[in-house]
Amino acid sequence: MLKQNTLAGSFSLHGKGLHTGLSIHITFHPAPDNHGYKIKRIDLEEQPIIEALAEHVIHTQRGTVISKNNVQVSTIEHAMAALYAMGIDNCLIEVDAPEFPILDGSSRFYVEAIEKAGIVEQNAPKDFYIVKHKIEVKDETTGSSLIVLPDDKFGINVLISFDSPVLSNQFATLNDMSEFPSEIAASRTFVFVREVESLLMNNLIKGGDLDNAIVIYDQEMPKEALKGLAEKLNIPFKDIQSLGYVNNKPLVFDNEPARHKLIDVIGDIALIGKPIRGRIIATRPGHKINNQLARTIRKDIKMNEIQVPLYDPNAIPLMDVNRIKELLPHRYPFLLVDKIIEIGGNYIVGIKNTTVNEPFYQGHFPQEPVMPGVLLVEAMAQTGGLLVLNSVNDPERYSTYFMKIDQVKFRQKVIPGDTLILRLEMITPIRRGISTMKGYVFVGEKLVCEAEFMAQIIKNK
């Protein structure tokens, strides 16, 4: 079972802001389980904290900007991509400016700092957003689209296209996140010379230069106009003789612009608050449509507090019914767990198949068979009992007894032929033989019942 990660120690970086050109100090700190990414503005008296989540994005012009209570932070995507790609789940970020430093326009320095600081595993399991069906967002005006497909791990394919003789079509692929530091992180942001005037007028690239961005000259301009841009940017004038890339340093990769767009996608998708298990296919991506996808996923996460566990009927169970009967005293017709398919440090997933031959369907109700709600609760209780017993030595010598059941909700009826997927998770660790758990019952993708339990584990006489 994969666990959540945080930093082994704090680290700081210094640089200027892309938008403001200000000198910026930023520090990354370890954070506790389930903390997520949070950004603290230490330059403000109240030191407000903003959760780095998609619903807090206020605009995406030349970078992703998040805001809460009129306090904002911009250009966060390169740092978010580094944290996400390096497997950091929880981090507190302190910044003394309204934006993150642009550094060299890539994620490289963030990745190197994370590697130097180290990564530590935490107690909580990683809470993945598992893609189970196609998700798609489109922008008919720009032709941009992002598609997310089911996969057994996270991966991205990016295709970019511009009406430019220098940068037309490129693609980049990331199939394994372990390749991010060497193959993606060093890819810098890019800009067309023809866009610079407009960006300057909108105060979006005051801190831009030929070292922290790939500059593409794809339309001839008078020399005087180029001198004027250099003066406004406060950088030395460079006499451009032909169309192409005008940077002081060569491209890190032939398809560096496409790889940078891949960084942007990761950084923006990191704002869903969970690692994704799925593949993203991004065509002409940008911060706006990236955030549209992140918001779509965030909405799904909010509507479904917990995702239905993956169930492969062909997989060998961790506990079959014979092993379950060794641990639980229940027998026909009251044994309501057929097998256990997954056990983590604080959760368990069980399966119960119902058929028309179940004795309770005969009387509840003859003309409209419905599984009694109390038996759904009992099925959760038995599954939870197996979770508790799995935490002790010699589990055959113990029994579990439920002391309290709260917050029971029935959302949909269960009928013959339904397969129940039962997930129980610990709310608090077991103390003095007492445990509290939250239980869920799913049929297909739908949550049909949930409840909270308090149980006591007692050694048999």
C-alpha positions in Angstrom: 0.0 0.0 0.0 1.4 3.4 -1.0 1.6 5.9 1.8 1.5 9.7 1.7 4.8 11.6 1.6 6.1 14.9 2.9 9.5 16.6 2.9 12.2 15.3 5.2 13.3 18.9 5.9 12.6 22.5 4.9 14.3 24.2 1.9 14.4 27.8 0.5 14.8 29.3 -2.9 15.4 32.9 -4.1 14.5 34.5 -7.4 12.6 37.3 -9.1 8.9 37.2 -10.0 7.9 36.9 -13.6 5.0 39.3 -13.3 6.5 41.9 -10.9 10.2 41.5 -11.3 10.5 41.6 -7.4 13.0 39.7 -5.4 11.2 36.7 -3.8 12.0 34.3 -1.0 10.1 31.0 -0.8 10.4 28.2 1.7 8.9 24.7 1.6 8.2 22.9 4.9 7.1 19.4 5.9 3.4 19.0 6.7 1.3 16.4 8.5 -0.9 13.7 7.0 -3.8 14.9 4.8 -2.5 18.5 4.9 -2.3 18.9 1.1 -0.5 21.9 -0.5 -1.0 25.2 1.4 0.5 28.5 0.6 1.2 31.1 3.4 1.8 34.8 2.5 4.4 35.7 5.2 4.8 39.2 3.8 1.3 40.1 5.0 0.6 40.9 8.7 -2.1 38.2 9.1 0.0 35.7 7.2 -3.1 34.3 5.4 -3.0 30.7 4.1 -4.5 29.6 0.8 -5.2 26.0 0.0 -3.8 25.2 -3.5 -7.0 23.8 -4.9 -8.6 24.3 -8.3 -11.7 26.2 -6.9 -9.3 29.0 -5.7 -7.9 29.7 -9.2 -9.1 33.2 -10.2 -7.4 33.6 -13.5 -4.9 31.8 -15.8 -3.3 34.5 -17.9 0.4 33.8 -18.2 0.4 31.4 -15.2 -2.0 30.0 -12.6 -3.2 32.5 -10.0 -5.0 31.4 -6.8 -6.8 33.6 -4.3 -8.8 33.4 -1.1 -10.3 36.4 0.8 -8.7 38.8 -1.7 -5.2 37.5 -1.0 -3.6 35.9 -4.1 -0.5 34.1 -5.2 0.5 33.6 -8.9 2.8 31.5 -11.1 2.4 28.5 -8.8 2.3 25.8 -11.5 6.0 25.0 -11.8 6.4 24.4 -8.0 3.1 22.4 -7.9 4.3 20.2 -10.8 7.6 19.5 -8.9 5.8 18.5 -5.7 3.2 16.3 -7.5 5.8 14.6 -9.8 8.1 13.9 -6.8 5.3 12.3 -4.9 5.0 14.9 -2.2 1.4 14.9 -0.8 1.7 17.4 2.1 3.6 20.6 2.1 3.4 24.1 3.6 4.8 26.8 1.4 5.8 30.2 2.7 6.3 33.1 0.2 7.0 36.7 0.9 5.5 38.1 -2.3 2.2 37.8 -4.4 3.9 35.3 -6.7 6.3 32.4 -6.8 9.8 33.1 -8.2 10.2 32.3 -11.9 13.8 31.0 -11.4 14.9 29.6 -14.8 11.3 29.3 -16.0 11.1 25.5 -15.3 10.6 23.1 -12.4 14.3 22.1 -12.3 15.4 24.0 -9.2 12.3 22.9 -7.2 13.0 19.2 -8.1 16.7 19.5 -7.2 15.8 21.1 -3.8 13.2 18.4 -3.1 15.8 15.7 -3.8 18.4 17.4 -1.6 15.8 17.9 1.3 14.7 14.3 1.1 11.3 12.7 1.2 9.7 10.8 4.2 6.8 8.4 4.2 3.8 9.2 6.4 1.3 7.0 8.1 -1.8 7.8 6.0 -2.4 5.9 2.7 -2.3 7.8 -0.5 -5.8 8.8 -1.5 -5.8 8.4 -5.3 -8.4 9.9 -7.7 -9.0 6.8 -9.8 -10.2 7.5 -13.3 -12.9 4.9 -14.1 -14.4 6.4 -17.3 -13.5 9.0 -19.9 -13.5 12.6 -18.8 -13.2 15.3 -21.5 -13.2 19.1 -21.5 -13.1 21.2 -24.7 -12.7 24.8 -25.9 -14.3 25.0 -29.3 -12.9 28.5 -29.8 -9.2 27.5 -29.5 -9.5 23.8 -30.4 -8.0 22.9 -27.0 -9.1 19.6 -25.4 -8.1 17.5 -22.4 -9.1 13.9 -22.2 -8.5 11.7 -19.1 -8.7 7.9 -19.6 -8.5 5.0 -17.1 -5.0 3.6 -16.5 -3.1 1.7 -13.8 -0.8 4.6 -13.2 -0.4 8.3 -14.1 0.8 9.4 -17.5 0.5 12.3 -19.9 0.6 12.9 -23.7 0.8 16.5 -24.8 0.4 17.9 -28.3 0.9 21.6 -29.0 0.2 23.5 -32.2 0.9 27.1 -33.2 0.5 29.2 -36.3 4.2 29.8 -36.5 7.0 28.9 -38.9 9.4 28.3 -35.9 7.1 26.4 -33.5 4.3 24.6 -35.3 3.5 21.1 -34.0 5.3 19.3 -31.2 4.4 16.5 -28.8 5.8 15.2 -25.5 5.0 12.1 -23.4 5.6 11.1 -19.8 4.8 7.5 -19.0 6.6 7.1 -15.7 6.8 9.9 -13.0 10.3 8.7 -12.1 11.4 10.2 -15.5 10.2 13.7 -14.6 13.5 15.0 -13.0 15.6 14.0 -15.9 13.3 14.3 -18.9 10.8 17.1 -18.1 11.7 19.3 -15.1 14.4 21.4 -16.9 11.9 22.5 -19.7 11.5 26.3 -19.6 8.4 28.4 -20.3 8.3 30.1 -23.8 7.0 33.3 -25.4 6.8 34.8 -28.9 8.5 38.1 -29.4 5.3 39.3 -31.1 3.4 38.8 -27.8 5.9 40.7 -25.6 4.5 44.2 -26.1 1.0 43.1 -25.1 2.3 41.2 -22.1 4.3 44.1 -20.9 1.3 46.4 -21.2 -0.6 44.0 -19.0 2.2 43.8 -16.3 2.6 40.1 -16.9 6.3 39.7 -17.7 8.3 42.4 -15.9 10.7 39.8 -14.6 11.1 38.0 -17.9 14.5 37.7 -19.7 16.4 35.5 -22.1 17.5 33.2 -19.3 14.1 32.3 -17.7 12.1 31.9 -20.9 12.5 30.5 -24.4 12.0 33.5 -26.7 10.7 32.7 -30.2 11.2 35.2 -33.0 8.8 34.1 -35.8 7.7 37.4 -37.4 10.2 40.0 -38.6 10.1 43.3 -36.7 11.9 46.6 -37.3 15.2 46.9 -35.3 13.9 50.0 -33.5 10.9 48.0 -32.2 13.2 45.3 -30.9 15.4 47.9 -29.2 12.3 49.3 -27.6 11.2 45.9 -26.2 14.7 45.3 -24.8 14.6 48.7 -23.1 11.2 48.1 -21.6 12.3 44.7 -20.3 15.6 46.3 -19.0 17.7 43.7 -20.8 20.5 44.1 -23.3 19.5 44.5 -26.9 20.2 41.5 -29.1 20.5 42.0 -32.8 18.3 39.2 -34.3 19.4 38.3 -37.8 16.9 35.5 -38.6 13.7 33.8 -37.4 14.2 31.2 -34.7 15.0 30.9 -31.0 16.9 34.0 -29.7 18.0 32.7 -26.2 21.5 33.0 -24.8 21.4 29.3 -24.0 20.4 26.5 -26.4 17.3 24.4 -26.0 17.6 21.7 -23.4 15.4 19.4 -25.5 14.4 19.7 -29.2 10.8 19.7 -28.1 11.3 21.8 -24.9 8.2 23.9 -25.5 6.0 20.8 -25.5 7.7 19.4 -22.5 7.1 22.7 -20.7 3.4 22.5 -21.5 3.5 19.0 -19.9 4.9 20.7 -16.7 2.0 23.2 -16.8 -0.6 20.4 -17.1 0.9 18.5 -14.1 1.1 21.7 -12.1 -2.5 22.7 -12.7 -3.9 19.1 -12.3 -2.1 18.9 -8.9 -4.7 21.4 -7.7 -7.3 18.6 -7.5 -5.7 17.7 -4.2 -5.1 14.0 -4.9 -2.7 12.1 -7.1 -4.4 10.7 -10.3 -4.4 7.2 -11.5 -5.2 7.7 -15.2 -3.8 9.0 -18.4 -4.2 12.6 -19.7 -4.2 13.3 -23.4 -3.8 17.1 -23.8 -4.2 18.8 -27.2 -3.2 22.4 -27.3 -3.3 22.7 -23.5 -3.2 26.0 -21.6 -3.8 27.1 -18.0 -7.4 27.9 -18.7 -8.5 24.5 -19.9 -6.2 22.7 -17.5 -8.0 24.4 -14.7 -11.4 23.6 -16.3 -10.4 19.9 -16.1 -9.2 20.3 -12.5 -12.4 21.9 -11.5 -14.4 19.2 -13.2 -12.5 16.5 -11.2 -12.8 18.6 -8.0 -16.6 18.7 -8.4 -16.7 14.9 -8.8 -14.5 14.5 -5.7 -16.9 16.8 -3.7 -20.0 15.0 -4.9 -18.5 11.6 -4.1 -16.7 12.0 -0.8 -15.1 8.6 -1.3 -14.6 6.8 -4.6 -15.9 3.3 -5.1 -12.9 0.8 -4.7 -11.7 -1.0 -7.8 -13.1 -4.6 -8.0 -11.6 -7.2 -10.3 -13.7 -10.4 -10.0 -10.7 -12.3 -11.5 -8.3 -11.3 -8.8 -7.5 -13.8 -6.0 -9.1 -12.5 -2.7 -7.0 -11.8 0.3 -9.6 -13.6 2.4 -12.0 -16.2 1.0 -15.2 -17.2 2.7 -13.4 -20.1 4.5 -10.9 -17.7 6.1 -13.7 -15.3 7.0 -15.5 -18.2 8.8 -12.4 -18.8 10.8 -12.5 -15.2 12.1 -16.2 -14.4 12.3 -18.7 -16.5 14.3 -21.6 -15.7 11.8 -23.0 -18.5 9.7 -25.9 -18.9 7.2 -28.1 -17.1 6.8 -26.3 -14.3 8.6 -22.8 -14.3 7.2 -22.9 -11.3 4.9 -19.3 -11.0 3.6 -18.2 -13.4 0.8 -14.6 -12.2 0.4 -12.0 -9.5 1.3 -10.2 -8.0 -1.7 -8.1 -5.3 -0.1 -6.7 -4.5 3.3 -4.7 -1.3 4.1 -3.2 0.1 7.3 -6.6 1.7 8.2 -9.1 0.3 5.7 -10.6 -2.8 4.3 -12.7 -3.7 1.2 -15.1 -6.6 1.1 -17.6 -8.1 -1.3 -21.1 -9.4 -0.8 -23.0 -10.9 -3.8 -26.8 -11.0 -3.4 -29.1 -13.4 -5.3 -32.8 -13.9 -5.5 -32.3 -17.0 -3.3 -31.3 -14.9 -0.2 -33.8 -15.8 2.5 -34.5 -12.1 3.3 -35.7 -11.5 -0.2 -38.5 -14.0 0.3 -40.3 -11.8 2.8 -38.8 -8.3 2.1 -40.8 -8.0 -0.1 -42.3 -10.8 -2.2 -43.5 -8.6 -5.0 -40.5 -6.2 -4.9 -37.4 -7.8 -3.4 -35.3 -5.3 -1.5 -32.4 -6.0 0.9 -33.3 -4.7 4.4 -31.3 -1.7 5.4 -30.4 -3.2 8.7 -28.6 -6.0 6.8 -26.6 -3.5 4.8 -25.4 -2.1 8.2 -24.7 -5.6 9.4 -22.6 -6.4 6.3 -20.6 -3.2 7.0 -20.2 -4.3 10.6 -18.9 -7.7 9.7 -16.4 -6.2 7.3 -15.3 -3.7 9.9 -14.9 -6.5 12.4 -12.5 -8.2 10.0 -10.5 -5.0 9.8 -10.2 -4.8 13.6 -9.3 -8.5 13.9 -6.6 -8.0 11.2 -4.8 -5.6 13.6 -4.2 -8.1 16.4 -2.1 -11.2 16.8 -4.0 -14.5 16.9 -7.2 -12.9 15.6 -9.0 -16.3 16.0 -8.9 -15.7 19.8 -10.9 -12.4 19.6 -14.4 -11.2 18.8 -15.7 -7.7 17.9 -18.9 -6.2 19.3 -20.4 -3.0 18.0 -21.2 -0.5 20.7 -22.7 2.3 18.7 -23.9 3.0 15.1 -24.4 6.7 14.0 -25.0 8.8 10.9 -26.7 5.9 8.9 -27.8 7.0 5.5 -29.6 4.9 2.9 -29.3 6.4 -0.6 -30.5 3.6 -2.9 -32.2 0.2 -2.6 -30.3 -3.1 -3.1 -32.1 -5.7 -5.2 -31.3 -9.3 -6.2 -28.2 -9.6 -8.5 -26.5 -6.6 -6.9 -22.8 -7.0 -5.9 -22.1 -5.0 -2.8 -18.6 -3.4 -2.4 -18.1 -2.7 1.3 -15.4 -0.3 2.4 -14.6 0.4 6.1 -11.9 2.8 7.3 -10.7 3.7 10.7 -11.7 7.2 11.9 -9.3 7.0 14.8 -6.7 4.4 15.8 -7.7 1.6 18.1 -7.3 2.6 21.8 -8.0 0.4 24.8 -9.8 -2.1 22.5 -12.2 0.5 21.1 -12.2 1.5 17.4 -14.4 4.0 15.4 -15.0 3.4 11.7 -16.7 4.9 8.8 -18.4 2.4 6.4 -19.6 2.7 2.8 -21.6 0.3 0.6 -21.4 0.7 -3.2 -23.3 -1.0 -6.0 -21.5 -0.3 -9.2 -20.4 3.4 -9.1 -23.2 4.4 -6.7 -23.0 4.8 -3.0 -26.1 3.1 -1.5 -25.5 3.3 2.2 -23.0 4.7 4.7 -22.7 4.7 8.5 -20.3 5.3 11.4 -19.5 2.6 13.9 -17.9 2.2 17.3 -16.7 -1.3 18.2 -15.0 -3.1 21.0 -12.5 -6.0 20.5 -12.7 -8.6 23.3 -10.5 -11.7 23.9 -12.6 -14.9 23.8 -12.8 -16.9 27.0 
